[in-house]
Amino acid sequence: MKKIAIFASGEGTNAQNIIDYFKNSGIASVELIVSNNPKANVLNRAKNAGIRTYLVERQTFYESSYLIDHLKNLKIDLIVLAGFLWKVPENLVTAFPHQIINIHPALLPKFGGKGMYGMHVHKAVVEAKEKESGISIHFVDANYDEGKLIAQHKCAILPTDSPESVAQKIHELEMEFFPKVIHKLLLGSN
């Protein structure tokens, strides 16, 4: 059975969806939730699901190998970034090559990069009068949102859409497709 670690900074709806999807699946289990935010609701979700947590501080994250050692000791097969707002340090990317994935709430390469997360992305999409948006699931490399694409799923953007309505459409895509893409990836059939 494959072991997943989820990195998240906020509410944790994607993390919860992944936990629920793989619970009793026989394919994988979420073994660890890592957060950089002590007030993140994802930590409560982990506690309620009986999943261990790891609260990482900036200096430890960027200047030590403690987290890498912890992930290796747990024999983590896949690290899933689900709303984790820090850039992953190069030593972590190197330690887990092609084993770290991220979900981005737009169709990369558009609307990616530093500072492009959450409502910032949806506002930019609406202001650019895009006809479609969606989600991009990609491998993590040393740069924000530039790793090799694994999957993209699209939705139409109407002239009447607001950043909030786009956010809802994107959330629905995330809930439907993120666990399925992880499933395929873990089975090696992506």
C-alpha positions in Angstrom: 0.0 0.0 0.0 1.3 3.4 -1.0 1.8 6.2 1.6 0.8 9.8 1.0 1.9 13.0 2.8 -0.2 16.0 2.2 1.2 19.5 2.6 -1.5 22.2 3.2 -1.7 25.7 4.7 -5.4 26.3 5.1 -8.9 24.9 5.3 -8.0 21.5 4.0 -10.9 20.6 1.8 -8.7 19.0 -0.8 -6.8 17.1 1.9 -10.1 15.9 3.3 -11.3 14.8 -0.1 -8.1 12.8 -0.6 -8.3 11.3 2.9 -11.8 10.2 2.2 -11.1 8.9 -1.3 -8.2 6.6 -0.1 -9.7 5.5 3.2 -10.2 1.8 3.0 -9.1 1.8 -0.6 -6.4 -0.8 -0.3 -4.4 1.4 -2.7 -3.0 4.1 -0.5 -3.4 5.9 2.8 -2.7 9.4 4.0 0.0 9.0 6.6 0.9 12.6 7.4 -0.4 16.1 7.1 2.3 18.8 7.0 1.4 22.4 7.6 3.2 25.7 7.9 0.2 27.3 9.7 -0.6 26.4 13.3 -4.1 27.8 12.8 -4.9 25.8 9.6 -8.1 23.8 9.8 -6.4 21.0 7.9 -4.7 20.1 11.2 -8.1 19.6 12.8 -9.2 17.5 9.8 -6.1 15.3 10.3 -6.7 14.9 14.0 -10.3 13.9 13.4 -9.1 11.3 10.8 -6.5 10.0 13.2 -3.6 11.1 10.9 -0.4 12.4 12.4 0.6 16.0 11.7 3.8 17.9 11.4 3.9 21.6 11.9 6.9 23.0 10.0 8.7 26.3 10.7 10.2 28.3 7.9 13.8 28.0 9.1 13.5 24.2 9.6 11.8 23.8 6.2 14.4 25.6 4.3 17.6 25.0 6.2 17.5 21.5 7.6 16.8 18.0 6.4 14.7 17.1 9.4 11.4 17.0 7.4 13.1 15.0 4.7 14.3 12.5 7.2 10.9 12.3 8.8 9.2 11.6 5.4 11.8 9.0 4.5 11.4 7.3 7.9 7.6 7.1 7.2 8.4 5.6 3.8 6.3 8.2 2.0 5.7 7.4 -1.7 4.0 10.6 -2.8 3.9 14.2 -1.4 0.8 16.0 -2.4 0.7 19.8 -2.2 -3.0 20.8 -1.6 -3.0 24.5 -1.0 0.5 24.7 0.5 1.7 28.3 0.2 5.5 28.0 0.5 7.9 27.2 -2.3 9.3 23.7 -1.9 13.0 23.8 -1.2 15.3 22.2 -3.7 16.7 19.6 -1.2 13.1 18.3 -0.8 12.5 18.1 -4.5 15.9 16.3 -5.0 15.1 13.9 -2.1 11.7 13.0 -3.7 12.2 13.2 -7.5 8.9 12.9 -9.4 7.2 12.2 -6.1 5.9 15.6 -5.3 2.8 16.9 -7.0 0.8 20.2 -6.8 -2.7 21.3 -7.8 -3.0 24.8 -9.3 -6.3 26.5 -9.7 -5.8 27.6 -13.4 -4.7 26.2 -16.7 -0.9 26.5 -16.5 1.3 28.0 -17.9 -1.3 30.8 -17.6 -1.8 32.4 -14.2 1.0 30.6 -12.4 4.0 31.7 -10.4 4.7 33.4 -7.1 1.7 35.0 -5.5 -0.7 33.3 -7.9 -2.9 31.2 -5.6 -6.6 31.1 -4.5 -8.7 34.2 -5.2 -5.7 36.0 -6.8 -5.8 33.5 -9.6 -9.6 33.6 -10.1 -9.5 37.4 -10.1 -6.8 37.5 -12.8 -8.7 35.0 -14.9 -11.9 37.1 -14.8 -10.0 40.3 -15.4 -8.3 38.7 -18.5 -11.7 37.8 -19.8 -10.7 34.2 -20.2 -13.2 31.8 -21.9 -12.1 28.9 -19.8 -10.1 28.0 -16.7 -9.5 24.8 -14.8 -7.1 22.9 -12.7 -3.5 21.8 -13.4 -1.9 18.9 -11.6 1.8 18.9 -12.1 5.1 17.6 -10.7 6.9 20.0 -8.5 10.3 21.3 -9.5 12.6 24.1 -8.3 10.3 26.8 -9.7 6.7 27.8 -8.9 4.2 26.1 -11.2 6.7 25.0 -13.8 6.9 21.3 -13.3 5.8 18.7 -15.9 2.0 18.6 -16.3 0.2 15.4 -15.2 -3.4 16.4 -16.0 -5.6 19.4 -16.7 -9.4 19.6 -16.4 -11.3 22.6 -17.8 -14.5 24.6 -17.2 -16.1 27.4 -19.1 -15.9 30.9 -17.8 -18.9 33.0 -18.7 -18.9 36.8 -19.1 -21.1 37.0 -16.0 -18.7 35.0 -13.8 -17.1 36.6 -10.8 -13.9 35.5 -9.1 -16.1 33.8 -6.5 -18.2 31.9 -9.1 -15.0 30.8 -10.8 -13.6 29.7 -7.5 -16.7 27.5 -7.0 -16.3 25.9 -10.5 -12.6 25.2 -9.8 -13.4 23.7 -6.4 -15.8 21.3 -8.1 -13.1 20.2 -10.5 -10.6 19.7 -7.7 -13.1 17.6 -5.7 -13.9 15.4 -8.7 -10.5 15.0 -10.3 -7.6 15.5 -7.8 -8.0 12.1 -6.0 -8.5 10.3 -9.3 -5.3 11.7 -10.8 -3.4 10.7 -7.6 -4.9 7.2 -7.9 -3.8 6.8 -11.5 -0.3 8.2 -10.6 0.1 5.7 -7.7 -0.9 2.9 -10.0 1.6 4.0 -12.6 -1.1 4.4 -15.3 -0.9 8.1 -15.8 
